[in-house]
Amino acid sequence: MFENAALGIVITDENGRFVRTNAAYERFLGYAKGELVGHSARRVTHPDHYPYDLQMFGEMTRGERDSYQVEKLYVRKDGSLNWGHLTASVVRPPRSDTMYFMGLVENIDEHKRISEQLDESRQRLEELKNRLQLYIDRAPLACIVWGADRIVRVWNPAAERMFGYTSAEAVGRNVYELTSSPE
């Protein structure tokens, strides 16, 4: 089960050195079988993320917590970076003073990249929305936007001047009530 698990699994000693790693973890980081054994977990942790890991590791060692979860950057063998979701827990074998730590690592690199792209798209959309609103507000002609239900969504300053209703009065009302007159 350890070797064939889809998630990366790692066991470290109380000094943070790898005791055992499975194939999924090795693939995730680009290492050959057993190549990480004896090395520190610091070797594969991005420097910006290491202090938090060290703090959590210390709390588990002192018995202040049994586990923690974190999304963090890992450094692959070739120097490239991968995002992973780590669930780390302490393992205290019965009748032993020795302590081990087990980590389950899920590769979330693609998820993080898509999330970053989505955030960038949202930011660009917000910028475009703000720019469009600026154009609508500065337009010399009445600009009114309404939906299929005929309810006003946008009422610019020129529409205020032309029809006599403020934007606050117009938005949410039927466009024909505001723009039609007996004349």
N, C-alpha and C positions, 0 to 999 in steps of 0.2 A: 504494500500500500504506500509506503514511504517513497519508494522509487518511482512508482507509476502515477502518483498524484498529479493532477493538472495544475495545482498551485505549487509555487516554490516553497519548500520546507527546509529550514536550516536549524541546526542545533549548535549552540555555542557554550563554551565553559564560562565560569564565573569571571574570567578575565576578558571576555568578549571575543575569544578566538574560536574559529569554526572547528567543530568536532565532526560534523557531518552535514552534507548538503545533498539535496536530491537533484535529479536530472532537470526538472522544470526550473529550479533556481539557477542551475548552471547555465542553461540555455538563455534564460532571462538576462544574465550578465555576460554571456559569451565565453564562459570558462569550460575547460574540459573536466571530465569526471575526476573528482577528488582534488582538483588543482587548488581549491580554496582552503582545504583542511590545513589547520595550523596558523592561518593568517587571521589578522584582526578584522572584525566587521567594519572598522573604520576605513579599510581599504576600498570598500564598495559603497560607502556613504558619501554623498556630496558634502563638502565642507560646511555649507550653510545649514545643513540639516543635522550635522553630527552633534552639536551641543544639546539639542533637544533629546536625541537618542541617549546621550550620555547621562542626562538628568533622569530620564525615565529608567534607564538601566540601574542607576544608583538607588532610586526609590524601590525598585524591585529587589535589589540585593539587600537593602536594609529592612525589607519586609513591609514597607509602607504601601505597596500596591502589588497585585499579583499579575497584572497585565496592562497593556496600553495598545492603542491603535493610532496610526499616523499615516498620512500620505507624504511620501518623501521621494527625493531624487536619488537614484542609484547611479554609480559610475561603473560603466561596463569595462571589460578588459581593454577594449580598443579606445577608451577614453570618452566615448559617447555617453549620453545620459538617457535614462529610462525612469519614468514615474512608476512607483509601486505603492500599493496599500499594504502596510505591515501590521500584522496583529502579533504582538510579542507577549509571551507569558513565561513565568518562572516555573521550573520543574524541580521540586525538592524530593528526591527519592527517599522512601522510608528508611529509617535506621542508617542515615548517612549524613555527613556534614557537607557533602558535595552538593553544589547547586548547578543546574543547567538552565539554559534559556532556549525556548523554542520560538521560532518565527515562521509565520505563514505569510507568504508574499504573493499578492495578486498583481499581475501586470496591468496597470491602468494607463499606460502611456498613450494609447490611441484615444481613450476617453478624455484625458487631460488636453490633448491637442485639439480635439473636436470642441471641447468646452472653451478653450482659449479662442478658437476661431469664432465660436458663437458669441463670446463676449465682445470680440472685435467687431463683428457684424452688428451687434446691438448698439455699440458705440457709434458706428458709422450711420446707422439708421437714425439714432437720436440726433446726430449732427445734421443730417439731411432734413429731419423733421423741424428742427430749430431754424434752419435756413429757409425752408418753405414758409414757416410761420412768419418770419421776418419779411419775406416777399409779400405775403398776403396782407400783413399789417401795413406795409408801405405802398401797396397798390393804390393808384389814383381812382380806380373804378371799384364799385361795390363787388365784393367777393363773398359769396354765400355758398356754403357746402351743406347739403342735406342728404339724408339717406332715402332709401326706397319708401320708407314710412313717412317721408316729407318732413321729418323732424330736423331742425337746424342743428348742425354740428359746429360750424364755423361762421362767424359774422364779423367782418373786418371793420375798421374805423370808417372807411368810405361808405359802407352799408349803413353805419350808424348815422352818418351825415345825411345820406339819401332818404332813409326811411324813418329816422327819428327814434329808433329803439337802440338802447345800448346793447352791447354784446351779452351782458348778464341777463338782460330782459329777453333777448331773442333766442339764445341757445336753449334748446329743449322744447321749443314751440313749433307749431306747424308753419312752414315757410309761406304758405298762401294766406294765412291770417295776417302775416307781417308785411307782405309785399303787394297784396291786392287791395284795391280801394274801389269804392262805388264809381269814381271818375274813370 
